[in-house]
Amino acid sequence: MRAKDKDMSKWSQVIANLESMAQHYRVTNREQSQIVYQELLANYFRRALEAAEAGKPVVTMATSVPAEIFYAMDIVPLVGVFPSGTIAAIHNNYEECFSKALEIGVPVETCGIHRQMVACFANGWFPPVKAIVGIGGGCDTFAYSLRVAAELYDVPIFDLDTPYYSDEEAIQYLVTEFQDLIDFLEEVTNRKMDWDRFEEVMTLSNRQLALFEEIRQMCKTVPCPLSNLRGWQINLANWYYAGTEAAINFFEVLLGELRERIKQGKSPYPEEKLRLVDVFFTLGSPSWKITELLGKNFGAVIVAREIMRYRHMDQWEIDPKKPLDSLARKWFNGPLWAALQGPAENWAQLAVDDAIDFKADGAYWYNNRACRQSGAVGVLRKALAERAGVPLLVIDGDICDPSWMSVDELLGKFGEFFEMLMERKERYLA
Amino acid sequence: MRDSFETIKKIREINKGFPYTEPVKKWKEQERKVVGWGCDYVPEEILYAAGILPFRVTGDSRELPLTSADAYLSIYECSFVRSCLQLALDRQFDFLDGFVACSTCDGMRRLADEWRITVNVPVLYVLSVPRKFTPRAHDFYKREVIKLTKLIEERFGLEVTDHALREAIQVYNESRGLLRNLYDLRKLERPPISGAEMLEVTNAASRMPRGQYNQILKALLAEAAMSDRSWEGTRLMIGGSILSNSDFIQGIENMGGVVVADALCCGTRYWGDLVRVDAGGDPLAAIAERYLNNFPCPRMFPTDERINRILSLASEFQVDGVIWQTIRYCNPMYYEQPRLKDRLEQRGIPILLLDIEYGMTATGQVKTRAQAFIEMLQETRGRK
């Protein structure tokens, strides 16, 4: 089972498209944060291709494998599911991707994010990578799909093993896993870990974490200053550029804009009518415009995102002098895994806390087809209703396949829910 | 038509009562505890040593309407975990005094989550199971096993002594040895026992006290030794997701196949390896080592160990082909399929990949595809 010969035309076209969008934003005087974000996206593709062409090591990894380790070793990290989703969106070749996945034995009963990724590897659309790093736990498909990718590109793979609970024993176990990962990377890339550089990267990571949390806390303001789409974008930057000046720059630019908006008491939308908690994944499909349309058409603002947040911020910190220990604590308390790892009750408590603290009127779960995290719906619905008095809308969708549901159909489902929320709100105010 | 072994008839009678089988009823009448376990990585010996009857939580051996379970677990969880929850919601597991789950896959984790809020049988623990076989992973898993042991002791006011653990190891190893002897009979050119019967035998293992089970296995072996009964046909191995319905295998065997081997978590993977403990050794450590090192689930890494074991089985039992059934949404199996197919085909062993729902029989499209596969194998064998 081997991939086709490498074909970088799709990848190059993505770079061209993203760069031309950045240019378009510049000439049309869009918000600076939008321009900076677009440049980050384009650069993510460009740097991987240039590195691979120059013989510099590129390593594909699962989302939330700590990018800091790679930056400290001067290895280019490449989160697998992000480029493949972008390739499918920009080339509008969803069907081609899904057919390819099926052809190699990965059927429609698995999450589309991973099917797109293995398809892109099978088609040779990823640049040459030196190795792959998977991860178990939380969402275990991240471990399995990357094993197929490694086979397709015939490269070594390392699987990060992550315990179910997040106690001290688990943290120390993860520390040793990170050390093993470094040993693996040193062997397959011939790059040595630069521990001084690692300390610098962790200092940046600490700064980035503080900025990320400051932005999140700003969303408690009424009206919320952060737009729905930008709220998702900060997560991508936070993962893919963890421990970099680039992420810090983006967050600082955005913070400046948010401070200004708060000072003026402005919402990014004509009016803020409803405040929402997104308990699971984003609304990437049928269109990225959806989240913005929720704001523009309904005045519905996403004020908190549960699988994108940190938790127990008073119980841990990043100490740059102890990078591996810090990364393990950050991992267990950070985006995706703070919610998805361990019992669903952890996740439910995050949602309940945010629903209360961020004064949410409702919550929604965009239930991605074939995603087995959706087994926690019952726990979250019950917790939100009983402990926060907030109803949960569950929509069966597909964040990768626009043919699953039209924009109008999805907006219709939200519209009905918002009507109910508005009635509740009016009754409460009366 | 071959007459069934008398022992097999007895086993079928026991299984018919699932989940509250006659032996379990008798156990409960003595006011003794029964604890459910959800995955092969839960060491039964710990429960046995505490004087508790370990009981494997599965769905029924047939396809169930999942109306209540679907209200709590999304349809994107496999129908195995939804079937387990359905039976629990129907109060069929009310005889259990607790349930021990594992972090082995997302489906099992989410079953534990929903079980906690919907079922009146408490989830005692979710065992955190590493995905690796490294010494550190072993240390970690051993600590988990110790935590589970202490929890069982505290919860039920029982004591798990080294002596009791050694006895448990001896009793469970005896089962493993007896099952190996039974499986060895299937290596014969014309095995005396069918694949469907064998699944009934392994199903019964965790539905009755282990001492009684061992007696049954001995009786079955004795009966097989005295019998000239035999099965012949295209030699098949079955693998994939958990499979409890022997009618599924029966359906395949009715088409001219004989299932002589399996790579199932309720078959070879369940009983495969012995717990090895020296006279002065730590029995808990030995148990932990066996369970983590056992014939791996596809979740484990590196994956070669599992695939090599499957290839060895295929060769040991001289199979003509492999039927691989995957319950819809069983991701660990789906992502293993491309690599497994590759390896088997490199060895000239054809594989049929089937998508099924838990509990279903070999009917409809599954039957048609299995029939065509067996015919293809027969033709190939004929040409050889």
Interface residues (C-beta under 8 A of the other chain):
Chain A: M1 I104 G105 V106 P107 E109 T110 C111 G134 G136 G137 C139 D140 T141 A143 Y144 S145 R147 V148 E151 D159 D161 P163 Y164 Y165 E169 A170 Y173 T176 P343 A344 E345 N367 R369 A370 C371 R372 Q373 S374 G375 A376 V377 G378 V379 K382
Chain B: A71 Y72 L73 S74 Y76 E77 V81 S103 C105 D106 G107 R109 R110 L111 A112 D113 E114 R116 I117 T118 V126 S128 V129 P130 R131 K132 R136 A137 F140 R143 P298 R299 F301 P302 T303 R328 Y329 N331 P332 Y334 Y335 E336 Q337 P338 R339 K341 D342 L353 D355
